[in-house]
Amino acid sequence: DMSSANTVNLMNIRSMAEAAAYIGRLSVEAQNNNSGGPVFASTFLIAGEILGTKSELYLVYPEGNYIASSTQQPYLQIGETKYGKPILDRVIQTDTDLQRAALCGLVSMDATMRSNLTVGPPIELYVLESGTAMPGRYITFTEEDNYLRELRKAWNQQIKEAFNHLQPIIWDDN
């Protein structure tokens, strides 16, 4: 609803933090205007850059507040987080290149799908390169996708191989 008191000229937003705050205000306003119907709360990831600034990533909560990614937390995640997060925590760093980050995201999704039957394809992946005004790269993976199937198989095999190479427990049998 563009008649809102929160309406701003989007061309006047000077920072990604200001954009995240705006999205948060709109979300809360939409929830408050629900008039007693079902509660629909949304969480958003907003990322990008405004001309002359560096790329930024924000997670906007249903309550309207937001957090930013940082060197200590170089990625933000919404949705089911408990199964796929460990791979992200181990791989994603501030200097992780886009190709590796995208691959890590797919492996993370695979871990989530394996442990939670309510999560599954299609998986949509859209990657934007910072510092360019070029459109991003987009791909959709379906359940029948050969790449996704082979990735799942390779990851499963390699994680088993890594596990088999771990030092066995040395029991203290005094």
N, C-alpha and C positions, 0 to 999 in steps of 0.2 A: 504494500500500500504506500504509494509515493506521496500521499498527503500527510504522512506522519511528521510529528514535530522533530523526529530524529533524522529526517531527510537532509542529506548534504549533497552538494554538487560533487559527484565522484571525481571530477577533474581537479578539485581543490584538495584532495587528500594528499598530504605531504610525506607520509611514512606508512610502512606496512603495519606498524603498531596502531596507527590511527584507523587504518582499514579494518584491522581485527576488532578494535573497539566498536566501530560502526556495525560490523556484522553481529557482534554480541548484543548491541542495543536493539537491532532489528529482530533478532531471535527472541529476546525477552519480550519485546513488544508484541510479537506474533503470538507467543504463548499466553500473554496476559489478555489478548483480545479474543481468546478462544470461546468465551461466553459459556463456560461450564461443559463444553463438549469433551471428547477424549483429549488427553494430554499428549501432545506431540512435542518432544524435546529433541533438539538436534545438536550434534557436535560437529564442528567444521575444522578442516585444515585449510589454511589460507597461506599461500606461498607466492613469492614473486619478488620483483624489484621495481622500484620507482626510479625513473631516469635520474642518474647521478648517484644512486645509492647502491649498496650491496644487496644481494639476495637475502631474503629472510623467510622464516617459516614460523607460523603461529598455529596453536591449537586453541580454538574458541569453544568454551564449555557452554552447556545449555543455560547456565545461570548468567551468561554474558561476560564473565571474566575470561582471561586468556593467558597463555604462557608462550614463550618463544623458545626455539631451539637455541643451543649454546654449544660451546666447545666441550662441555661435560656431557651434554645430551644433544648430539648432532642430528638426531631424527626425532620425530614425533609420530605417534601412532593412534589411530582410532579403531573402534571395533573390538573384536576378540584379541586380547593382548597377551594372555598368559602362555600360549603354546609357541607362538612364533617369535616372541621377544628375545629369548636367549640367543638365537643366531644373530639377530640385529645387534644386540649388545656386544657380541664377540667380534663382529666384522665391521660395522659402520663406524667410521671415524670422520673427522671434519675434512680430511683429505681423500676420502674414498671417491674414486671416479664414478661417473654416472653409470657406466656399463656394469661395474661391480656392484654398485648400490641397487640397480634394477634386478640383477641376478639374485642378490641377497634377499630382496623383497619377495621374489618368487619362491625361494627356498623357505623363507619365513611363512609364506602362505601355505606351502605344502605341509609344513609342520602343523600348522593350525588345522588344515583340512584333515590330516591324519588323526588328530586328537579330538576334533569336534565335528560331528556329523552334520551340524547345522551350517557349516561353512563349506563352500565349494564354488566351482566355476559357474559362470564365467568370471574370469579375472581380467580386469582392464588395467593396462599399464600406460601411463602418459608421462613422458619425461621431457622436461624443459631444461635447456642449457642456459645457465646464468650469463649475463653480459651480452646477450644477443636479443634481437627483436624477432628472431625466427620462430615459426611454429614448432611445437615439440614433436616428438615421435610417439606414435600411438600403436598399440597392439592389443588384441583380445585373445585370450586363451580359453578354449572350451574344454569340456571333459574329454572330448575325443582328440584333442590336440596332441600330435605326436611329440612335439618339443616338450610340452609339459609332462607327458608320460615318461619320456626318456630322462628328463631332469629328475623326476621323482625316483625313478629306478636307480640312476647314477648316485644321487644323494644318499639313498637308503644303503646302497652297497658300500659307498665310501665311508659312511659313518660307522658301519659295522666293521670295516677294515681298520679304521682309526681306533675303535674300541678294542679290537683284538690285539693291537700293538701297545696298549697301555701296560705299564708295569703292574704285575699282580700285587695284591695286598700281602704284606709281610706280617704274619700274625705273631704276636708276642705270646708264645705258649709257655711261659715260665711256670 
